[in-house]
Amino acid sequence: MILLGCSDKSRLQSIGEFSRIDTVFNSKDLNLFAAFNNSRDYQFIAESNGKLLEFKKMKMFPSGLPKFEKFSNHWVYLKGGCGSSCFYAYLIPINVNGHDSIKTYMFPILVNQEINIIIYCSDDTIVIENYLNGKFITFSDERLVGPYCGFSIGEIKILGGNVILEINSNKTLVVQTIDITSLI
C-alpha cells in the first residue's frame, strides 16, 4: 500500500480499521484518500494543512470508486458511473465552514468551481445549484425528453451570469438563456 503525500500512514489508521486505503487525489495542499473496510463501505479522508478531515461512510456503487475530475480551494469534484446510463458526482468540501458533508448529485452535466455552480438533471428538469449556499433554480421545458433530460441537451455553458443551454428538439437546435445572477 502506497500513500502518496501522507505525512504519517498511522494517522489514517487511527480513524478506523481499514483493509485498504487508496489515494484519490494528491497535491501540495491536499491529499484525498478513500479508506475501505472489509465490506463495500468506504469513506473519504482528506489531509489538509496537517489536519485530517473525516467524512461519512458510504456504500460503493458496483462500478467502483468515482474518478477525480476537478479541485478548488473549497471542493474536490469526483465523478463516477453507476450503470449503463447512470452517473453521479460527489462534491467533497475542504476547509469550508458549515459544510461538513459530501454532496451527491445524480446526472451531473456541468460543474463550475470558480462560481460554485453545479448543473444536473432531475427527471425532466434541469437544476442549477450553488453548492456552497444551497440556492438553486430549476428549468423545465417540454423539449427536455427521455428518461434523462440530458439526452436532449446539445451544449451547455456558463457565460457571465447566464447559463446557455442548447436543446435538441426534432433535429432543431433551440438556444435557451437562463439568468443565474441570483445564485452567484
Phi, psi and chi 1 to 4 in degrees:
 res  aa     phi    psi   chi1   chi2   chi3   chi4
   1 MET       -  128.2  176.6 -174.2  -36.1      -
   2 ILE  -116.2  126.2  -60.4  172.3      -      -
   3 LEU  -112.2   98.4  -63.9  177.2      -      -
   4 LEU   -68.7  128.4  -61.2  173.6      -      -
   5 GLY    77.1   -4.1      -      -      -      -
   6 CYS   -80.1  128.0 -176.6      -      -      -
   7 SER   -69.2  -31.3   57.9      -      -      -
   8 ASP  -153.7  107.2 -176.9    3.3      -      -
   9 LYS   -57.7  -34.7  175.8  179.7  158.5 -176.4
  10 SER   -65.3  -24.5   63.2      -      -      -
  11 ARG   -61.5  -39.3  -70.0 -177.2   65.2 -154.5
  12 LEU   -68.7  -41.1  -65.2  176.9      -      -
  13 GLN   -68.1  -21.1  -70.8  -68.3   -5.1      -
  14 SER   -69.9  -20.8   69.0      -      -      -
  15 ILE   -73.9  -37.2  -69.2  174.6      -      -
  16 GLY  -172.0  169.4      -      -      -      -
  17 GLU   -88.4  109.6 -167.2   59.8   38.6      -
  18 PHE  -113.5  140.9  -57.3  113.6      -      -
  19 SER   -83.6  -23.0   58.5      -      -      -
  20 ARG  -155.8  143.7 -173.8  176.0  101.5 -143.0
  21 ILE  -131.3  120.4  -59.6  173.8      -      -
  22 ASP  -108.4  143.0  -69.0  -13.2      -      -
  23 THR   -82.7  123.5  -59.4      -      -      -
  24 VAL   -95.0  -41.4  176.8      -      -      -
  25 PHE  -150.7  144.6  176.3   74.3      -      -
  26 ASN  -143.1  127.5  179.0  -79.6      -      -
  27 SER  -146.0  179.2   76.7      -      -      -
  28 LYS   -68.9  -23.4   65.8 -179.4  179.9   80.5
  29 ASP  -100.2  -19.5  -59.8  -42.2      -      -
  30 LEU  -151.3  138.2  172.1   73.9      -      -
  31 ASN  -123.0  128.8  -60.6  -56.2      -      -
  32 LEU  -119.4  129.1 -178.7   64.3      -      -
  33 PHE  -124.0  150.5  -53.9   97.0      -      -
  34 ALA  -110.1  120.5      -      -      -      -
  35 ALA  -109.8  129.8      -      -      -      -
  36 PHE  -112.5  143.9  -60.4   85.2      -      -
  37 ASN   -98.1 -167.4   61.5   21.2      -      -
  38 ASN   -76.8   -8.7  -71.9  -36.8      -      -
  39 SER   -97.9 -159.5   68.7      -      -      -
  40 ARG   -90.7   13.0  -66.5 -169.9   61.7   81.0
  41 ASP   -82.2  143.8  -67.7  -23.7      -      -
  42 TYR  -151.0  167.0   70.0   99.4      -      -
  43 GLN  -145.7  152.9   70.9 -174.2  100.3      -
  44 PHE   -90.5  141.3  -70.1  107.9      -      -
  45 ILE  -130.8  129.7  -58.7  168.9      -      -
  46 ALA  -113.2  144.0      -      -      -      -
  47 GLU  -117.7  116.2 -178.3 -176.5   42.7      -
  48 SER  -141.7  130.2  178.5      -      -      -
  49 ASN    52.0   39.2  -60.7  -39.7      -      -
  50 GLY    78.2    1.2      -      -      -      -
  51 LYS  -109.4  146.3  -64.3  179.5 -177.8  175.5
  52 LEU   -97.8  129.8  -69.7  177.9      -      -
  53 LEU  -111.2  121.4  -53.9  169.6      -      -
  54 GLU  -107.3  136.8 -178.1  179.9    0.4      -
  55 PHE  -117.3  164.0  -60.0   97.4      -      -
  56 LYS   -58.6  153.0   66.2 -178.8  179.1 -178.8
  57 LYS   -74.1  145.7  -69.4 -179.0  173.1   67.2
  58 MET  -137.7  158.3  -57.2  179.3  -22.8      -
  59 LYS   -88.0  138.9  -68.5  -80.3 -174.8 -160.0
  60 MET   -82.9  137.9 -172.9 -174.1  -37.5      -
  61 PHE   -66.6  151.2  -74.9  103.8      -      -
  62 PRO   -55.8  -26.0  -24.6   32.6      -      -
  63 SER   -75.7   -7.0   58.9      -      -      -
  64 GLY   100.5 -166.4      -      -      -      -
  65 LEU   -69.4  147.3  -86.9  179.1      -      -
  66 PRO   -68.9  161.6   26.0  -32.8      -      -
  67 LYS  -102.0  147.0  -55.5  -68.1 -175.2 -108.6
  68 PHE   -64.1  134.5  169.8   78.6      -      -
  69 GLU  -117.2  -56.7  -69.2  -76.4  -37.1      -
  70 LYS  -145.9  162.4  -62.8  178.3 -177.9 -179.2
  71 PHE  -142.9  137.4  164.2   67.7      -      -
  72 SER  -131.8 -176.3   76.5      -      -      -
  73 ASN   -67.4  -18.6  -68.9  -24.1      -      -
  74 HIS  -113.5  -27.2  -59.1  -69.5      -      -
  75 TRP  -141.6  151.0  -65.2   85.2      -      -
  76 VAL  -111.8  134.4  174.2      -      -      -
  77 TYR  -110.4  120.3  171.6   55.9      -      -
  78 LEU  -118.4  146.3  -53.8  172.9      -      -
  79 LYS  -135.1  140.6 -169.8  172.8  178.5 -177.7
  80 GLY  -148.8  170.1      -      -      -      -
  81 GLY  -105.1  149.9      -      -      -      -
  82 CYS  -131.9   18.4   47.7      -      -      -
  83 GLY   159.3 -173.8      -      -      -      -
  84 SER   -62.6  -41.7   58.7      -      -      -
  85 SER  -126.1   30.3   63.9      -      -      -
  86 CYS  -118.2  133.0  175.3      -      -      -
  87 PHE  -147.8  160.6   50.2   98.8      -      -
  88 TYR  -146.0  167.4   63.8   94.9      -      -
  89 ALA  -135.7  146.0      -      -      -      -
  90 TYR  -113.6  134.8  -69.7  141.2      -      -
  91 LEU  -112.4  117.4  -77.8  166.0      -      -
  92 ILE  -108.2  117.5  -58.2  173.8      -      -
  93 PRO   -72.8  142.3   28.2  -33.2      -      -
  94 ILE  -129.2  115.4  -54.7  -61.4      -      -
  95 ASN    54.9   41.2  -67.2  -26.9      -      -
  96 VAL  -113.2  117.0  178.3      -      -      -
  97 ASN   -62.5  134.1  -67.2  -27.8      -      -
  98 GLY    82.6   -3.6      -      -      -      -
  99 HIS  -123.2   92.2  -63.1  -83.6      -      -
 100 ASP  -114.5   13.1   58.7   -2.5      -      -
 101 SER  -129.1  156.1   63.8      -      -      -
 102 ILE   -76.1  136.4  -64.1  171.5      -      -
 103 LYS  -100.5  132.9  -66.6 -171.8  176.0 -170.4
 104 THR  -111.8  132.0  -56.1      -      -      -
 105 TYR  -127.0  128.8  -62.7   91.9      -      -
 106 MET   -89.3  142.5  -63.2  -55.6  -66.3      -
 107 PHE    55.5   55.4  -53.7  111.5      -      -
 108 PRO   -69.8  143.5   28.6  -35.0      -      -
 109 ILE  -109.6  -43.3  -59.1  170.5      -      -
 110 LEU  -152.2  140.2  177.3   74.2      -      -
 111 VAL  -127.2  130.8  171.3      -      -      -
 112 ASN  -122.2  102.0 -177.3  -43.5      -      -
 113 GLN   -78.5  -11.6  -71.0 -178.1  -62.5      -
 114 GLU   -70.6  -35.0  -67.7  172.8   11.9      -
 115 ILE  -117.4   12.6   57.6  172.4      -      -
 116 ASN    61.2   42.0  -52.0  -46.9      -      -
 117 ILE  -114.5  135.1  -65.2  -68.7      -      -
 118 ILE  -123.2  139.2 -175.6  166.2      -      -
 119 ILE  -118.4  127.9  -57.3  171.5      -      -
 120 TYR  -145.7  166.7   59.2   96.4      -      -
 121 CYS   -98.3  141.1  -73.9      -      -      -
 122 SER  -133.5   99.3  177.1      -      -      -
 123 ASP    57.6 -116.0  -62.7  -38.8      -      -
 124 ASP  -104.6   27.2   59.6   -7.7      -      -
 125 THR  -128.1  140.3  -57.7      -      -      -
 126 ILE   -92.0  130.3  -58.6  -72.6      -      -
 127 VAL  -112.3  129.3 -179.4      -      -      -
 128 ILE  -115.6  115.8  -55.0  165.3      -      -
 129 GLU  -128.1  138.5  179.7 -179.2  -30.2      -
 130 ASN   -86.6  108.5 -179.7  -45.5      -      -
 131 TYR   -75.4   -8.9   53.3   78.5      -      -
 132 LEU   -83.8  -42.0  -79.8 -177.2      -      -
 133 ASN  -106.4   -5.0   63.5   26.9      -      -
 134 GLY    80.5   -3.3      -      -      -      -
 135 LYS   -69.5  143.6  -68.4 -179.1 -176.6  177.0
 136 PHE  -150.1  160.1   66.5   92.4      -      -
 137 ILE  -131.2  155.2   56.5  175.5      -      -
 138 THR  -119.6  155.2   59.5      -      -      -
 139 PHE  -136.0  122.8  173.5   78.1      -      -
 140 SER  -119.9  146.3  -64.4      -      -      -
 141 ASP  -154.5  138.4 -170.9  -65.0      -      -
 142 GLU   -61.8  -18.1   60.5 -166.1   25.5      -
 143 ARG   -81.5  -10.7  -64.4  171.2  -68.1 -140.1
 144 LEU   -84.4   98.3  -65.5  172.4      -      -
 145 VAL  -120.7  171.2  -63.9      -      -      -
 146 GLY    99.5  171.8      -      -      -      -
 147 PRO   -67.0  -20.2   22.3  -30.1      -      -
 148 TYR  -134.5  113.7  160.5   64.1      -      -
 149 CYS   -63.3  -17.8   66.4      -      -      -
 150 GLY   -63.1  -22.0      -      -      -      -
 151 PHE   -63.4  -23.3  -67.3  145.7      -      -
 152 SER   -88.6   -4.5  -57.8      -      -      -
 153 ILE   -95.1  126.6  -63.1  172.1      -      -
 154 GLY   -81.6  -55.1      -      -      -      -
 155 GLU  -147.3  149.8 -177.0  178.8    2.7      -
 156 ILE  -140.2  135.2 -169.9  166.0      -      -
 157 LYS  -152.7  162.1   57.3 -171.1  168.2 -169.4
 158 ILE  -111.3  124.1  -62.3  174.3      -      -
 159 LEU  -126.7  114.4  -68.5  174.7      -      -
 160 GLY    60.7 -125.7      -      -      -      -
 161 GLY  -100.0   26.5      -      -      -      -
 162 ASN  -131.1  146.9  -66.0  -57.8      -      -
 163 VAL   -98.1  127.2  169.2      -      -      -
 164 ILE  -102.5  118.1  -49.9  -60.2      -      -
 165 LEU  -119.1  122.0  177.1   66.5      -      -
 166 GLU  -100.7  120.7  -66.2  179.9   -6.8      -
 167 ILE  -108.1  127.4  -58.0  170.7      -      -
 168 ASN   -82.5  114.4  -64.6  -43.5      -      -
 169 SER  -129.4  109.3  176.6      -      -      -
 170 ASN    50.5   49.1  -63.7  -35.1      -      -
 171 LYS    63.9   17.3  -60.4 -175.8 -178.8 -177.3
 172 THR  -118.1  137.0  -57.1      -      -      -
 173 LEU   -91.6  121.8 -154.1   56.8      -      -
 174 VAL  -111.4  126.5  177.4      -      -      -
 175 VAL   -98.8  127.9  177.7      -      -      -
 176 GLN  -120.2  133.3 -178.4   73.3   41.3      -
 177 THR  -108.8  128.9  -58.9      -      -      -
 178 ILE  -120.6  121.4  -54.5  164.6      -      -
 179 ASP   -75.9  124.0 -179.2   -1.1      -      -
 180 ILE  -119.0   16.8   60.9  167.9      -      -
 181 THR   -60.8  -26.6   53.1      -      -      -
 182 SER   -70.7  -14.0   63.5      -      -      -
 183 LEU   -96.8  -21.4  -58.8  179.0      -      -
 184 ILE  -111.4      -   52.1  178.3      -      -
